[in-house]
């Protein structure tokens, strides 16, 4: 199910790839999440009303400081889930699966998945970083 966490994460990833804080168009978000542009616009407007993004019609959306904090935590969980789906479960479209799951996994589960990945022996530094970030207290996930 696609909800607010996926929208925040999509904006966060797009901002990271772009390297600057420029507005991300609803069309880009819609394509990334396989939604219609009107549905993406509506969700971005809802996130704007919650103070998680700044949405400007005909410009796009940028994360607020609060939205970025939430998205950073989601990104850490997303990385753990993606790696778990790829390395442990052998899922080909591991990034898509991780995106679907990201708002539905508690910090405790993310931390334990990261610990499981540590036992696997590959990329220990990344798994350690993921486990440490997953163990940090997080605010409630935004409502979808």
N, C-alpha and C positions, 0 to 999 in steps of 0.2 A: 504494500500500500504506500502510495506517495503522499507525504504530508509535509508539514513545516520543516522537519529536520532535513529532508532531502533538498528542499529549496535552499535552506541556509547553507548546506554543504556544497551544493552546486555553485552558489555565488562565491563561496570561500575558495573553491578550487579554481574557478574562473579568474578571480582576483589574483591568486597565486601564480597562475599561468601567465597572466597579463603583466604582472610585476608592478602594477600600480592600481590605485583606487579609482578606476573609471567606472561609470555606470554600466551594468550588464543588462543587455536588452531582454525584455520578456520573451522575445523570439528565440534567443539563445537558450534561455532557461527551459522554454517549452520543448525545444529540440532535444536538449540533454536529458530531460525527464520523460520524453515521449508523451507530452501533453499538448493541448491546443494552446495557441497564444492567448486567447481570452481567459482560459483557466489559469495559465501562469500569471497573467496580469492581475487577476482577482486574488490569487494567493499572495502575490507580492504586495498588493494593497493591504491585505489583512496583516501581513508581517510588518508593514509600515505602521499600521494602527497600533500594533503591539510594541513598537519602538525597536524592533530588531533589524529593520532595514529602512533606508531612505529611498522612497520610490518617487520618481518624477515622470509624469506622462511624457512620452516621446523621447525620453532620455534613457531610462532604465532604473536599476536598483543598485545600491551599494549597502554594505553591511554597516550598521552602527557599531559603536564600541561593544555594547552588550551583545548584539548579534554576532560579532566576530568572536567574542569569548565563547559563546555557545557553539559556534561553528568550529572553532579550534578543538573543542572537546569531541565534537562529532567526527571531526577529521581523524583524530587519534583512534577512535573506535572504528571508523571506516577502514583505516590502514590495517588494524588488527584483524578485522573481519575478512578483509580482502585476502590477506596473507593466509589466514586460516582456511578459507574456502579454496584457495589455490594449492597450498602445500599439504594440508591434511585431508581435505575432502576431494581434491583433484577436480574442482569445478572449472571448466574452461572460461566461462564468463564471470569470473570471480569478482570483478569490480562491480558488475551489475547486481550480483547477488548481495554484495556488501552494501551497496546503495539501498537496496530494498530493506535490509535488516537494520541499518544504522540507528534509527530512532527507537528501536524496540529492544535494544540490548542494554542492560544496566551496567554501570561501571564495574560492579563485582564480576559479572560474566565476562566483560571485556578484559579485566585483569587476569582472570583465570585462563582465558583463551591465550593471552600473551604468555602466561607461565607455561602453558602447554606447548606453545611454539618454542619457548626457550629449551624445553626438554628435547625438542627435535634437533637442536644443534646448529641450525643454519641461521645466519644473520643475528647473532646473539646481541649485538649492540642495538639493533633496531627493535628487537623484541623487548630488551631491557627498558629502552626508552619508552616503548609503548606500554609496558607494564607499569612503569613509574607514573606516566601521565594518566593512565586509566585509574590508578589508585587515588588520584586527587579527588576531593569532593566536588560534585558538579551540581549546578542548579537544575531544577526540574526541566525536562525537555519541553520545548514549546508545544502547545496544543496544535494538532493538525487541523 
